[in-house]
């Protein structure tokens, strides 16, 4: 079983997401190929998780442009059991919700949806209100989610072939239900 996993430039839920990826790969005998956006690479370095990611997964590829590394074709024809993007920034969520495919991961979603491979998204800005998060130095702070971000997540939920989850534990359950069965 192979899963294509995209990581965008969100720091929120990043540590927990990598822990879940490691568990899924180990416990479910699943190969996870990781595709990291340009911003994702920066944030992984800031949070000092880049080396861990590369030690935990055999295939970690960084975005060059919207088509490199080439993953759209393999996703469309079913070479992967699913495309997971977690964590998903508000920026990438907005692009996906409005059909903008100008980055590796937004293009991957748009192209994947033209085939039969399921897409599972974990947007970090999914609930209106305040959210406590952690900065790269460990400082805890609170941010407010904007209504426009919630509206975009609503658009994602309405898309055929897309499953939107709101936590890392819900993400693992969605993968089990949709992919590992």
VENLINNOR-V493497 format. One record per residue. N is the residue number from 1. RES is the residue in three letters. PHI is phi as a letter, one per 40 degrees, with the letter a starting at -180 (none if undefined). Layout:
BEGIN
N;RES;PHI  N;RES;PHI
END
This chain:
BEGIN
1;UNK;none  2;UNK;b  3;UNK;b  4;UNK;c  5;UNK;b  6;UNK;c  7;UNK;b  8;UNK;c  9;UNK;c  10;UNK;c  11;UNK;c  12;UNK;c  13;UNK;g  14;UNK;c  15;UNK;d  16;UNK;c  17;UNK;c  18;UNK;c  19;UNK;c  20;UNK;c  21;UNK;d  22;UNK;c  23;UNK;c  24;UNK;c  25;UNK;c  26;UNK;c  27;UNK;c  28;UNK;b  29;UNK;f  30;UNK;b  31;UNK;c  32;UNK;b  33;UNK;c  34;UNK;b  35;UNK;b  36;UNK;b  37;UNK;c  38;UNK;d  39;UNK;c  40;UNK;d  41;UNK;c  42;UNK;d  43;UNK;c  44;UNK;d  45;UNK;c  46;UNK;d  47;UNK;c  48;UNK;f  49;UNK;b  50;UNK;c  51;UNK;c  52;UNK;d  53;UNK;d  54;UNK;c  55;UNK;c  56;UNK;c  57;UNK;b  58;UNK;c  59;UNK;b  60;UNK;b  61;UNK;b  62;UNK;b  63;UNK;d  64;UNK;b  65;UNK;a  66;UNK;c  67;UNK;b  68;UNK;b  69;UNK;c  70;UNK;c  71;UNK;b  72;UNK;d  73;UNK;c  74;UNK;d  75;UNK;c  76;UNK;c  77;UNK;c  78;UNK;g  79;UNK;c  80;UNK;b  81;UNK;c  82;UNK;a  83;UNK;b  84;UNK;b  85;UNK;b  86;UNK;a  87;UNK;c  88;UNK;b  89;UNK;c  90;UNK;c  91;UNK;c  92;UNK;c  93;UNK;c  94;UNK;c  95;UNK;c  96;UNK;c  97;UNK;c  98;UNK;b  99;UNK;g  100;UNK;c  101;UNK;b  102;UNK;b  103;UNK;b  104;UNK;d  105;UNK;c  106;UNK;c  107;UNK;c  108;UNK;d  109;UNK;c  110;UNK;d  111;UNK;c  112;UNK;c  113;UNK;c  114;UNK;c  115;UNK;b  116;UNK;b  117;UNK;c  118;UNK;c  119;UNK;b  120;UNK;b  121;UNK;b  122;UNK;b  123;UNK;c  124;UNK;c  125;UNK;b  126;UNK;b  127;UNK;b  128;UNK;c  129;UNK;h  130;UNK;c  131;UNK;b  132;UNK;c  133;UNK;b  134;UNK;b  135;UNK;c  136;UNK;d  137;UNK;c  138;UNK;g  139;UNK;c  140;UNK;c  141;UNK;a  142;UNK;b  143;UNK;b  144;UNK;b  145;UNK;c  146;UNK;c  147;UNK;d  148;UNK;c  149;UNK;c  150;UNK;c  151;UNK;c  152;UNK;c  153;UNK;c  154;UNK;c  155;UNK;c  156;UNK;c  157;UNK;c  158;UNK;c  159;UNK;c  160;UNK;c  161;UNK;g  162;UNK;b  163;UNK;b  164;UNK;b  165;UNK;b  166;UNK;b  167;UNK;a  168;UNK;c  169;UNK;c  170;UNK;c  171;UNK;c  172;UNK;c  173;UNK;c  174;UNK;c  175;UNK;c  176;UNK;d  177;UNK;c  178;UNK;c  179;UNK;b  180;UNK;c  181;UNK;f
END
